[in-house]
Amino acid sequence: MNTNQILNTGTTTVGIMCKDCLILAADKRATAGNFIASKNVEKVLPVSDRVAVTTSGTVSDIQFITKLLKAELKLKEIRSSREATVKEAANLLTELVYNNVRKFSTIPGITHFLLGGADEHLHLYDLYADGSISEVDDFVSSGSGSVMAYGVLEAYYKAGLSEADGVELVLKAISAAMQRDSASGEGVDVYVINKHGLKKVAAKRVNKSLE
């Protein structure tokens, strides 16, 4: 298979910490080389009642890893009679990414996740494509449009943002990326995570109709 035909989400994803919540957001475009393969991809995926991930990379590997993560978290809850902590979920995910990227395959299994969740505290993690992990205390972006998103985040992020201001900022950051990154586009999905759980608060589409 020509690697240019592999479906991937060369993407813009953003995660930010706010005063009483954290916010995860991503665009909705998937590409196969220079071809726009889908205009309605969900790149922010809940994996439990209090944890969600953003996704970028090879779509088949993303789908496999997120399904496995959800199953393992559910099994852990059943076996231990408690929900996994956000740190446990992040460590499990980074182990899956590490093992996936190092297995022999004719198709590169490249994935990059941001993971956010709530237990006693709010946590935001950046899980790199090589299987390494770092905790984030302000903001982070991944994907091909992250350079543009970081420009907006660096300029406008302030510690202690309200939920409303945080949602406005992530929309602004991903919108900036969509203006210049050909692999990002079509719209934005936004999730908020707080002590009560997670909820989808925005699903904006870009209308390019000629009518």
Backbone as numpy.savetxt, mean C-alpha at the origin, in Angstrom:
# Nx Ny Nz CAx CAy CAz Cx Cy Cz
8.13 -16.07 -21.35 7.29 -14.87 -21.35 8.17 -13.62 -21.35
7.83 -12.67 -22.20 8.51 -11.38 -22.19 8.17 -10.66 -20.89
9.20 -10.20 -20.17 8.94 -9.54 -18.88 8.11 -8.28 -19.03
8.09 -7.69 -20.24 7.28 -6.50 -20.46 5.79 -6.82 -20.47
5.44 -8.12 -20.57 4.05 -8.53 -20.59 3.53 -8.89 -19.19
4.41 -8.88 -18.20 4.00 -9.21 -16.84 3.16 -8.08 -16.27
2.01 -8.43 -15.73 1.13 -7.42 -15.15 1.73 -6.91 -13.85
1.87 -5.59 -13.75 2.44 -5.03 -12.53 1.72 -3.74 -12.17
1.85 -3.40 -10.91 1.27 -2.14 -10.44 2.41 -1.18 -10.13
2.99 -0.61 -11.17 4.04 0.37 -11.01 3.39 1.66 -10.64
3.25 2.12 -9.62 2.22 2.63 -8.73 2.64 3.88 -8.00
1.70 4.49 -7.32 2.02 5.43 -6.24 1.19 5.05 -5.02
1.86 4.71 -3.94 1.17 4.45 -2.67 1.74 5.38 -1.61
0.90 5.72 -0.64 1.31 6.66 0.41 0.76 6.18 1.75
1.56 6.34 2.80 1.10 6.12 4.16 1.55 7.28 5.04
0.67 7.80 5.86 1.05 8.90 6.76 0.48 8.67 8.15
1.21 9.13 9.15 0.75 9.10 10.53 0.08 10.42 10.87
-1.09 10.34 11.47 -1.81 11.54 11.91 -1.98 11.52 13.43
-2.70 12.49 13.95 -2.83 12.62 15.40 -3.49 11.40 16.03
-4.63 10.98 15.49 -5.37 9.87 16.09 -5.63 8.74 15.10
-4.91 8.71 13.99 -5.13 7.69 12.98 -3.91 7.61 12.08
-3.91 6.63 11.20 -2.97 6.62 10.09 -3.76 6.42 8.81
-3.19 6.85 7.70 -3.90 6.83 6.42 -3.06 6.12 5.38
-3.68 5.22 4.64 -3.06 4.53 3.52 -3.83 4.87 2.25
-3.11 5.12 1.17 -3.77 5.48 -0.08 -2.95 4.99 -1.26
-3.61 4.81 -2.40 -2.92 4.36 -3.61 -3.76 4.70 -4.83
-3.09 4.77 -5.98 -3.81 4.97 -7.23 -4.42 3.65 -7.69
-5.01 3.61 -8.90 -5.80 2.46 -9.32 -5.37 1.86 -10.66
-4.18 2.19 -11.16 -3.76 1.73 -12.49 -2.83 0.53 -12.40
-3.02 -0.45 -13.28 -2.10 -1.56 -13.46 -1.60 -1.57 -14.90
-0.33 -1.88 -15.08 0.26 -1.83 -16.41 0.93 -3.15 -16.77
1.08 -3.37 -18.09 1.85 -4.49 -18.63 2.79 -3.87 -19.66
4.01 -3.55 -19.23 4.89 -2.77 -20.08 4.34 -1.36 -20.22
4.15 -0.93 -21.45 3.59 0.40 -21.69 2.07 0.39 -21.83
1.46 -0.79 -21.71 0.02 -0.93 -21.88 -0.70 -0.80 -20.53
-1.77 0.00 -20.49 -2.59 0.12 -19.28 -3.53 -1.08 -19.26
-3.23 -2.04 -18.38 -3.96 -3.30 -18.38 -5.26 -3.22 -17.58
-5.31 -2.37 -16.57 -6.52 -2.22 -15.77 -6.59 -0.80 -15.23
-7.81 -0.29 -15.12 -8.02 1.06 -14.60 -8.79 1.05 -13.27
-8.92 -0.14 -12.68 -9.75 -0.23 -11.46 -9.15 -1.24 -10.48
-7.88 -1.09 -10.18 -7.20 -2.02 -9.28 -7.28 -1.52 -7.85
-7.60 -2.42 -6.94 -7.58 -2.09 -5.51 -6.17 -2.35 -4.98
-5.46 -1.31 -4.64 -4.08 -1.44 -4.17 -3.94 -1.19 -2.68
-5.03 -0.88 -2.00 -5.05 -0.85 -0.54 -5.94 -2.00 -0.10
-5.35 -3.00 0.58 -6.05 -4.24 0.86 -6.10 -4.51 2.37
-7.28 -4.56 2.97 -7.38 -4.99 4.37 -6.95 -6.45 4.49
-6.15 -6.77 5.50 -5.75 -8.16 5.76 -6.28 -8.66 7.09
-6.82 -7.76 7.90 -7.54 -8.13 9.13 -8.43 -6.95 9.49
-9.10 -7.03 10.62 -10.02 -5.96 11.01 -9.30 -4.65 11.32
-7.99 -4.73 11.64 -7.25 -3.54 12.06 -5.97 -3.30 11.29
-5.73 -4.09 10.26 -4.47 -4.00 9.50 -4.77 -4.00 8.01
-4.07 -3.13 7.28 -4.19 -3.09 5.82 -2.81 -2.87 5.22
-2.69 -3.21 3.93 -1.43 -3.01 3.22 -1.70 -2.26 1.92
-0.70 -1.51 1.47 -0.70 -1.01 0.10 0.25 -1.87 -0.71
0.01 -1.95 -2.02 0.77 -2.91 -2.83 1.36 -2.25 -4.06
2.58 -2.68 -4.40 3.17 -2.35 -5.69 4.10 -3.49 -6.08
4.24 -3.71 -7.40 5.08 -4.80 -7.87 4.35 -5.73 -8.81
4.80 -6.99 -8.87 4.21 -7.99 -9.75 2.88 -8.47 -9.18
1.82 -8.34 -9.95 0.48 -8.55 -9.43 0.26 -9.97 -8.92
0.72 -10.98 -9.64 0.49 -12.36 -9.21 1.14 -12.63 -7.86
2.33 -12.10 -7.64 3.01 -12.29 -6.36 2.29 -11.52 -5.25
1.82 -10.31 -5.56 1.05 -9.53 -4.58 -0.19 -10.29 -4.15
-0.93 -10.83 -5.11 -2.16 -11.55 -4.79 -1.87 -12.78 -3.93
-0.82 -13.53 -4.29 -0.47 -14.74 -3.54 -0.05 -14.39 -2.12
0.82 -13.40 -1.98 1.36 -13.05 -0.66 0.27 -12.50 0.25
-0.61 -11.64 -0.27 -1.66 -11.06 0.58 -2.68 -12.13 1.01
-3.00 -13.07 0.12 -3.90 -14.16 0.51 -3.27 -15.02 1.60
-1.98 -15.31 1.45 -1.28 -16.11 2.45 -1.20 -15.37 3.78
-0.94 -14.07 3.72 -0.87 -13.27 4.94 -2.21 -13.28 5.68
-3.30 -13.07 4.96 -4.62 -13.07 5.60 -4.91 -14.41 6.25
-4.57 -15.49 5.56 -4.82 -16.83 6.09 -3.99 -17.08 7.35
-2.72 -16.70 7.31 -1.84 -16.93 8.46 -2.27 -16.10 9.67
-2.71 -14.88 9.43 -3.17 -14.04 10.54 -4.44 -14.62 11.17
-5.32 -15.16 10.33 -6.55 -15.77 10.86 -6.23 -17.03 11.65
-5.28 -17.85 11.15 -4.88 -19.05 11.88 -4.26 -18.70 13.22
-3.43 -17.66 13.23 -2.80 -17.24 14.48 -3.85 -16.80 15.49
-4.88 -16.11 15.02 -5.96 -15.66 15.91 -6.70 -16.86 16.50
-6.95 -17.87 15.67 -7.67 -19.05 16.14 -6.83 -19.82 17.15
-5.53 -19.98 16.85 -4.66 -20.77 17.71 -4.36 -20.10 19.04
-4.23 -18.76 19.02 -3.83 -18.06 20.24 -4.98 -17.35 20.94
-6.17 -17.37 20.32 -7.36 -16.71 20.87 -7.15 -15.20 21.04
-6.34 -14.62 20.18 -6.15 -13.17 20.17 -5.73 -12.74 18.77
-5.99 -11.48 18.46 -5.53 -10.94 17.19 -4.01 -10.74 17.22
-3.39 -10.95 16.08 -1.96 -10.67 15.97 -1.72 -9.17 16.14
-0.62 -8.81 16.77 -0.25 -7.40 16.84 0.17 -6.92 15.46
0.22 -5.61 15.30 0.65 -5.05 14.01 2.09 -5.45 13.72
2.94 -5.45 14.73 4.34 -5.85 14.54 4.44 -7.29 14.10
3.63 -8.17 14.68 3.63 -9.58 14.27 3.18 -9.72 12.82
2.16 -8.96 12.43 1.70 -8.99 11.03 2.79 -8.50 10.09
3.48 -7.43 10.48 4.55 -6.88 9.64 5.71 -7.86 9.52
6.09 -8.50 10.62 7.19 -9.46 10.57 6.84 -10.68 9.73
5.59 -11.12 9.81 5.15 -12.23 8.98 5.20 -11.85 7.50
4.72 -10.66 7.18 4.73 -10.22 5.79 6.15 -10.08 5.25
7.05 -9.53 6.03 8.41 -9.37 5.53 9.08 -10.72 5.32
8.73 -11.72 6.14 9.25 -13.08 5.92 8.74 -13.65 4.60
7.47 -13.41 4.30 6.90 -13.89 3.04 7.57 -13.21 1.85
7.80 -11.89 1.95 8.46 -11.16 0.87 9.88 -11.64 0.69
10.60 -11.83 1.80 11.99 -12.28 1.74 12.09 -13.63 1.03
11.24 -14.57 1.42 11.28 -15.90 0.81 10.85 -15.87 -0.64
9.88 -15.01 -0.96 9.37 -14.94 -2.33 10.41 -14.40 -3.30
11.10 -13.34 -2.91 12.03 -12.69 -3.83 13.28 -13.54 -4.05
13.55 -14.48 -3.14 14.76 -15.28 -3.25 14.55 -16.66 -3.86
13.32 -17.00 -4.18 13.08 -18.28 -4.85 13.39 -18.14 -6.33
13.86 -19.23 -6.95 14.17 -19.19 -8.38 12.87 -19.14 -9.18
12.80 -18.21 -10.13 11.62 -18.08 -10.99 12.00 -17.34 -12.26
11.37 -17.72 -13.36 11.59 -17.00 -14.62 10.89 -15.66 -14.63
9.94 -15.47 -13.71 9.25 -14.18 -13.57 9.71 -13.55 -12.26
10.27 -12.35 -12.30 10.74 -11.72 -11.06 9.59 -11.48 -10.09
9.75 -11.96 -8.86 8.71 -11.79 -7.85 8.97 -10.56 -7.01
8.84 -9.39 -7.61 9.17 -8.13 -6.93 7.91 -7.54 -6.33
7.92 -7.33 -5.01 6.77 -6.71 -4.34 7.27 -5.70 -3.32
6.46 -4.67 -3.10 6.78 -3.65 -2.10 5.47 -3.29 -1.41
5.47 -3.42 -0.09 4.25 -3.19 0.69 4.48 -2.07 1.71
3.44 -1.29 1.95 3.32 -0.49 3.15 2.26 -1.16 4.01
2.53 -1.31 5.30 1.56 -1.96 6.19 1.26 -1.03 7.35
-0.02 -0.82 7.58 -0.46 0.02 8.69 -1.51 -0.69 9.51
-1.50 -0.43 10.81 -2.50 -1.08 11.65 -2.56 -0.48 13.04
-3.55 -0.94 13.79 -3.78 -0.45 15.15 -3.91 -1.62 16.10
-3.18 -1.56 17.22 -3.42 -2.45 18.36 -3.53 -1.53 19.58
-2.60 -1.58 20.50 -2.61 -0.58 21.56 -2.14 0.77 21.05
-1.37 0.73 19.98 -0.85 1.94 19.35 -1.03 1.82 17.83
-0.79 2.92 17.13 -0.78 2.92 15.67 0.63 2.63 15.17
0.73 1.82 14.11 2.03 1.47 13.55 1.97 1.52 12.03
3.04 2.05 11.43 3.17 2.11 9.98 4.54 1.56 9.61
4.57 0.58 8.70 5.81 -0.06 8.29 6.01 0.02 6.78
7.28 0.14 6.40 7.68 0.06 4.99 8.40 -1.26 4.81
7.86 -2.13 3.96 8.44 -3.44 3.71 9.00 -3.46 2.29
10.33 -3.39 2.21 11.00 -3.25 0.93 10.93 -4.53 0.11
11.23 -4.40 -1.17 11.16 -5.54 -2.08 12.19 -6.62 -1.76
13.26 -6.28 -1.01 14.28 -7.28 -0.65 13.95 -8.01 0.64
12.84 -7.69 1.27 12.44 -8.36 2.50 12.84 -7.63 3.76
13.47 -6.46 3.63 13.81 -5.68 4.82 12.59 -4.85 5.26
12.66 -4.32 6.48 11.51 -3.64 7.06 11.97 -2.46 7.90
11.20 -1.39 7.89 11.47 -0.25 8.77 10.15 0.34 9.23
10.12 0.79 10.48 8.92 1.44 11.01 8.99 2.93 10.71
7.85 3.52 10.36 7.76 4.91 9.92 6.96 5.69 10.95
7.47 6.87 11.33 6.74 7.67 12.31 6.16 8.95 11.74
6.31 9.16 10.41 5.71 10.35 9.80 5.02 9.99 8.48
5.77 9.82 7.41 5.14 9.50 6.13 6.08 8.65 5.29
5.50 7.96 4.32 6.27 7.11 3.43 5.50 6.95 2.12
6.23 6.72 1.04 5.60 6.47 -0.26 6.38 5.39 -0.98
5.71 4.64 -1.84 6.37 3.60 -2.62 5.85 3.63 -4.05
6.57 2.95 -4.93 6.15 2.84 -6.31 6.83 3.85 -7.22
6.53 3.74 -8.50 7.20 4.55 -9.51 6.88 6.03 -9.41
5.75 6.37 -8.79 5.39 7.78 -8.63 5.78 8.36 -7.30
6.55 7.61 -6.51 6.84 8.06 -5.14 7.70 9.32 -5.10
8.54 9.53 -6.11 9.38 10.72 -6.11 8.53 11.99 -6.10
7.50 12.02 -6.95 6.59 13.17 -6.98 5.79 13.28 -5.69
5.33 12.14 -5.18 4.55 12.15 -3.94 5.38 12.67 -2.77
6.64 12.26 -2.71 7.51 12.72 -1.62 7.69 14.23 -1.65
7.73 14.81 -2.83 7.86 16.26 -2.92 6.72 16.97 -2.22
5.50 16.46 -2.41 4.32 17.06 -1.75 4.35 16.78 -0.25
4.68 15.54 0.12 4.70 15.18 1.53 5.74 15.97 2.31
6.92 16.13 1.73 7.97 16.90 2.40 7.54 18.36 2.62
6.81 18.88 1.66 6.42 20.30 1.72 5.26 20.55 2.68
4.32 19.60 2.79 3.07 19.90 3.50 2.81 19.06 4.76
3.58 18.00 4.98 3.30 17.17 6.15 3.70 17.89 7.43
2.83 17.77 8.44 3.12 18.27 9.78 2.68 17.22 10.79
3.46 17.06 11.82 3.09 16.12 12.88 1.77 16.55 13.52
0.93 15.56 13.85 -0.33 15.88 14.52 -1.45 16.28 13.59
-1.36 15.92 12.31 -2.43 16.24 11.36 -3.75 15.60 11.80
-4.84 16.29 11.56 -6.16 15.70 11.78 -6.45 14.70 10.66
-7.48 13.88 10.87 -7.87 12.92 9.84 -8.23 13.64 8.54
-9.02 14.69 8.62 -9.45 15.41 7.42 -8.26 16.00 6.67
-7.33 16.61 7.41 -6.15 17.19 6.76 -5.24 16.10 6.19
-5.17 14.96 6.86 -4.36 13.86 6.36 -4.92 13.29 5.06
-6.24 13.12 4.99 -6.87 12.64 3.75 -6.60 13.62 2.61
-6.75 14.90 2.89 -6.49 15.92 1.87 -5.04 15.85 1.38
-4.10 15.59 2.29 -2.69 15.54 1.91 -2.37 14.33 1.04
-2.89 13.16 1.39 -2.58 11.98 0.57 -3.20 12.11 -0.82
-4.39 12.70 -0.90 -5.00 12.93 -2.20 -4.15 13.88 -3.04
-3.61 14.91 -2.41 -2.75 15.86 -3.11 -1.46 15.20 -3.57
-0.87 14.35 -2.73 0.39 13.70 -3.07 0.22 12.74 -4.23
-0.83 11.92 -4.21 -1.02 10.96 -5.30 -1.46 11.66 -6.56
-2.24 12.72 -6.45 -2.61 13.51 -7.62 -1.38 14.08 -8.31
-0.42 14.57 -7.53 0.82 15.10 -8.10 1.57 14.01 -8.85
1.61 12.81 -8.29 2.30 11.70 -8.95 1.62 11.31 -10.26
0.29 11.32 -10.26 -0.44 10.93 -11.46 -0.24 11.91 -12.61
0.15 13.13 -12.29 0.39 14.12 -13.33 1.65 13.80 -14.15
2.61 13.08 -13.54 3.91 12.88 -14.18 4.31 11.42 -14.36
3.74 10.51 -13.59 4.13 9.11 -13.66 3.13 8.33 -14.51
3.60 7.77 -15.62 2.69 7.10 -16.55 2.13 5.79 -15.99
2.75 5.23 -14.97 2.27 3.98 -14.39 1.27 4.21 -13.27
1.01 5.46 -12.93 0.03 5.78 -11.88 -1.13 6.55 -12.50
-2.35 6.22 -12.09 -3.47 6.97 -12.64 -4.82 6.39 -12.30
-5.84 6.92 -12.92 -7.25 6.50 -12.91 -8.02 6.91 -11.66
-7.38 7.05 -10.53 -8.10 7.43 -9.33 -7.31 7.11 -8.09
-7.94 7.29 -6.94 -7.28 7.11 -5.65 -8.23 6.44 -4.68
-7.73 5.43 -3.95 -8.45 4.84 -2.83 -7.76 5.24 -1.54
-8.54 5.60 -0.53 -7.99 6.07 0.74 -8.64 5.31 1.90
-7.80 4.76 2.78 -8.27 4.08 3.98 -7.73 4.78 5.22
-8.56 4.87 6.24 -8.16 5.40 7.54 -8.19 4.25 8.55
-7.13 4.16 9.36 -7.05 3.16 10.43 -6.89 3.89 11.76
-7.75 3.54 12.72 -7.64 4.11 14.06 -7.96 3.02 15.08
-8.13 3.40 16.34 -8.34 2.41 17.40 -9.63 1.63 17.23
-10.55 2.14 16.41 -11.81 1.46 16.18 -11.74 0.47 15.02
-10.67 0.49 14.25 -10.55 -0.39 13.11 -10.17 0.38 11.86
-10.57 -0.12 10.71 -10.23 0.55 9.45 -11.50 0.80 8.64
-11.44 1.85 7.81 -12.57 2.18 6.97 -12.07 2.86 5.70
-12.79 2.62 4.62 -12.50 3.29 3.35 -13.22 4.63 3.35
-12.47 5.72 3.20 -13.08 7.04 3.32 -13.15 7.79 1.99
-12.45 7.29 0.98 -12.49 7.98 -0.32 -12.17 6.99 -1.43
-12.86 7.15 -2.55 -12.60 6.36 -3.75 -12.87 7.28 -4.94
-11.88 8.07 -5.28 -12.05 9.07 -6.34 -11.55 8.53 -7.66
-12.31 8.78 -8.73 -11.94 8.36 -10.07 -11.60 9.56 -10.92
-10.69 9.35 -11.88 -10.34 10.40 -12.83 -11.18 10.19 -14.07
-11.98 11.19 -14.42 -12.85 11.10 -15.58 -12.15 11.68 -16.80
-11.88 10.79 -17.79 -11.20 11.24 -19.01 -12.10 11.09 -20.23
-13.40 11.07 -19.98 -14.35 10.94 -21.06 -14.27 12.14 -22.01
-14.47 11.87 -23.32 -14.44 12.94 -24.31 -15.80 13.61 -24.44
-16.79 13.06 -23.77 -18.14 13.63 -23.88 -18.25 14.89 -23.06
